[in-house]
């Protein structure tokens, strides 16, 4: 193997694909990035067998070949090389690299075959604008569970039905749902995608404003954006029947200014986090009063709102309110309540682009 290219290009490609490296692996080959030099350029691959990322880079290839180098080590090496043309030549298990006046001899990982991900089942393609896809992910994925005891909740439900694409995520304390009308008529598909995979897709989507295609099979999801391709194994299991947990009606509906409520909650959490991490919301008349108390002190804040229905006192972990409000660009939103122990619904004043639920806290 022998090739030349810009050091910066190779460093950027390696930094991109090593996002798929496993934290720990019993297989040394999975700790590396596979470099394949072909007459079309350079092909980089990293995988943890659940999540695979590939990058295609322009390069002048004199001799084709393949090698595997420790991924994080290679990224560190390339980051410190001068930004000049790089030449690389493989001799046995040694990759010799030259960049400017720097010479490196890097030990490759010995391997027989690099593990590949093989999808099963028919392919269903869903086409969506990259920026709209990124927004849907950003507004949903924060609610996936970080607890591996319920693996299915560490992912988000991706549901395509006729011309509507829906993302759903929950960790049992907060619930997020976003919907988008697309041109994918006649599609009927639902899958569960790991939260970290969706975050990576959102980062990839930043690189283009064009439409992208989500290709889903029975077992895998594949996305290619520009010269980067991501393949991920879908999570097994049945997602919760989320439609059953969304309240059909409410006893109290409150119209609030989104930014003002965010600022109020952000202030209150400073005191709340030193105690039981709860804020109490009191709705009555045309006023919302938010209070927080802990051993460091007590705080109380008020704002004008529009209330239809019964007065109510209800307590929440302020983190969940902030998680949701930071993702809403609308000037105002509706808060809907049924009782102090029932979830609060946050929905747009117009349309159905999103819907959030927060489970209240019991405060004694």
N, C-alpha and C positions, 0 to 999 in steps of 0.2 A: 504493500500500500504506500502510495506517495501522492501528496497533494499540496497545493498552495492556496491561501485565502487570506482575508483580513483577520487579524487577531480579534478585533472587536466583534466581528460577526460570529466567530466560533464561540467566544466567551458568552455572547448573548444567547446563542442557541443552547449551550450547555446549561446556563442558569435557568432557562425555560424548562427543559426536560427533566432536570433533577427534582422538580416539584413532585414527581411520581416515585421517587426513591422511597423504599420502606424505612421506617424508623429503626427497625432491627430485622435481620433476615438470617436464616440458617443456610441460605444459598449465597455464596460469595458473588456469583454472577449477577445477582439482583442488586448488589451494592454499587454496580458500575453503570456507566453510560456506554452503550454500544455505538461505535462509529463505523459506518459502512461507506466506503468510497466507491462510487460508481461513475460511469461516464456522464451521468446526469448531475453529479454534485455529491454533497455529503448528506447522509441520512443519520440522525441521532435518535436513539431510543432509550427510554428508562421505563421500568415497570415494577410494580409490587404484586403483580398478578390480579389485583382488583382494579388497578388504575394504571393506564399506560399513556405516555406522552411522547410524541414524535415530532421532529423538526427537520425540515428540508432546507439546506443551505447551498448557495452557489459556491463552487470551488473549481479550481483547475486540477483535474485528476490525471496524473501520469500513469499510475498503476492502481488498479482496483484492489480492494482488500477490506478486511474487517478486523477490528480489535475492540476490547473492552477495557476501560480504565475506571478506577474508582471515581465515582461521580463528584462527590463533594471536594475531594482532593484536586481533581482536574479543574473544577470551577475556581478554586482558590489560586491555583497556578496561573490560569489564564487571566484572572483579574489583575495580577501583578506584572504581567508582561507589557512591554511597550506597545503602543497602538501603531504597529507597523505590519507589513505583510508577514505572514507566518507560513513556514514550510514544515511539513511533517513527513517522516519516512519510517515505515515499520520494518524492523529487523528482528525476526523471531518473536519474542515477547517484549521487546523494547521499542517504544515509540520515540524517535528522536525528533525534537521540535527546535526550530530556530525562529527567533523573532528579534529583528535588529541585531544587537550584540549578545543577546541572551541565547544560551544553549541549554536544553533540558533533555534528560534521558528518563523516560517514564516507564515503570514496570506495568505491563498489562496483566489482566486477570486471565488465567487459562480456562478455556471452556470448550465443551463439545457442541452444545446447542443452546441458543438463547431462548428462554420460554416465550411463547407467543400467546396472545389471547384469541380464542376462536369463538365467534358468535354462532348462536343457534337460532333457527326460526326465520320467518319472513321479515323483510325490512319494511318499516313504515317511516316515511320521510315527512317531517314537519318543518315547513319553511317559515322563518320569522325574521324581522329586522333585528340586527345585532344590538342596537342601542335599546330597543324595547325589551329584548331578551335580558340584557344586563340589568335593566331597571326591575324587571319581574323578579330576578334572582336576588338582587340587593334588598328588595322590599319583603322578601319571604324567608331567605335562608337563615337569617339571624335567629329564627325561632326553632331550628332543629335541635334535637336533644344532644347533649354532650355525654350522656350516660349510656355506656355500651350494654347495659343490662337489658335494654329494649332496642336491639339493633335497627329495627324498622323505623324507629323515630329519629335515628341519626341521619336519616335521609329525608328528602322532600318528595311528595307525590307530584308527578308530572302527568297531567290528565288532558288529553286532546279529545274533544267530542264535537263532531261536526266542524264548525268554524270558530270554536272557542278553545283557547289554550289556558289551562289553570294550573297554578303552582300552590301547593298546600304544605305547611310545615308546622309542627307543634312539639313542645317538650312537656306537655300536660299542664303547664302553668301559663303559657302564652300560645296563641294560635294566630297564624298569618295565612292569608289567602289573597292571591292576586289573579286577575283574569284579563285576557286580551283577545279581542276578536281578530282572527286571521283569515287568510284565504284558503285554508286547508279543508275545503268542504269534503264531507264523506269520511273523514278520519275518525276512528274510534280506538284509542289506545291509552293505557295508563301504566305507568312504571314508577319505581321508587329509586331515586338517584341520591347517592351519598352527598351530604352537605359540602364536604371539601371538594368534591368534583364540580359541583355547581359554582362554588367560589372560583375555581380555576377557569371554568367556562366564562364567567363574568369578566375576569381579567383578560382573557383572550378576546372577548367581544369589544373591548376598548380599542382594539387595533383596526376596526373597520366600521363603516356606517352602512354597509351593504346588508342584504339579507344573508342569513346563514341557514344551514339545514341540520336539524337534529335527526339523525338516523338511528332508529330504535329497532332492536330485534327482541326476541323472547328473553335474551340473557344480557345484552350489551347495549350501550349507547355510544355513538361515535359522532364527533363534531370536528369539522376541519375549517379553520379560519386562516386565510392567507397560507403561509407555509407551515403551519402548526396543526397537527392532528391529535386529538384526545380520544381515547377509547376507555370506557369504564364498565366494569361489571355491575349490573343492576342488583339492588338488594332483594333478597328473597323474603317472602311473607306477604301478609295482607295488611294494608294500611287501615287505619281507623275509619269508620263510616262517619266522615266529618260532617256530612249534612245533618246528621241527627243531633249534633251538639250545638248547632247554630239556632238560637232562640227565634221562634216564629213571630213573636210580638214582644212588646215592652210596656211597662207601667210608667216609666219615666224616660223622657227623651230630652237631651240637653245639647244645645248648639253652643260650641266653644270656639274661641280663636286658638288655632293650633300652636302658633309661636308663643302666645302668652301662657298657655297651659304647659308647654315644654319648659319655658323659663321658670315658671312657678315650681314645677316638680324638680327641676335641677337644683334650685335653691333648697328645697325641703329635704332632699336626699342627703345633704351635708350633715344634718342633724340626725336623720333617720338611720343612717348607716352606723352610727355609734350606739344604737340600741337594737330594737327588734327588726329594724330595716322595713318599717311600714310608714305610710302616710295615710291620714284619714281625710276623706273628702266629704264635706257636708254641703248638699244642694238644697237650697230653699229660697223661695221668692225668685229674684233674678240674680242671685249671688252664689258663687262657689267659694267655700272656705276650705283651704287645705292646711292641715296642721301636722306637725311632726314633733316627737318628744323622745329624749334619751337622757343619759346621765350628763351630757354636756350642755343641755338646755332644752328650750322649747321654742318652736317657731310657728307663726301663723300668717297666712297670706290669703288675700281675697281678690276675686276678679268678677267682672260682670259677665253673666251668661244669660241664655234664654232657655227657660225650663218649661216643659209641658208635662204635667203629670204630678205624681206624689213627691214630696220631699224625701230625701234618702241620705243616710250616712253609710259610707262604705270605705274599706281600707284596702290598699294595694302595696305591693313591693314597688317602689318608684322606678327601679331598673326596668321593669316591663313597660311602664308608661313611656319612659324615655326611648327605649328600643323602638317602639312603634312610631312615636311622634317624629323622631329624627328622619323617618323614611316617608313622611307625608308632606307633599309640597302644597297641598290645598290650604287656602287661608283659614277656612273653618271646617269643622267635622262634627258629626253627631256622636254623642255618647248615649248608649241605651242601657237601661237597668231594669231588673225585675225585683230583686231583693238584695240585701247586704251579703248574701252567700251565693248569689248566682253570678255567672260571668258577665262582665261588662263588654258590650259590643261597640266597636269603633268602626264607623262606616262613612263613606263620602256623602256630602249633601246631595250630590247629583251623580247618577250612574252607579256602576257596580264594579269598578276597576279593582277595588280591594275591600277586604273585611278582616278585622282583627278582633280577637277575644283575649281578655285578661281575667284569670281566676283570682277572686278577691282573697284577702287574708282575714282570718278570725282574730280580732283583737279584744283582749279581756281587760 
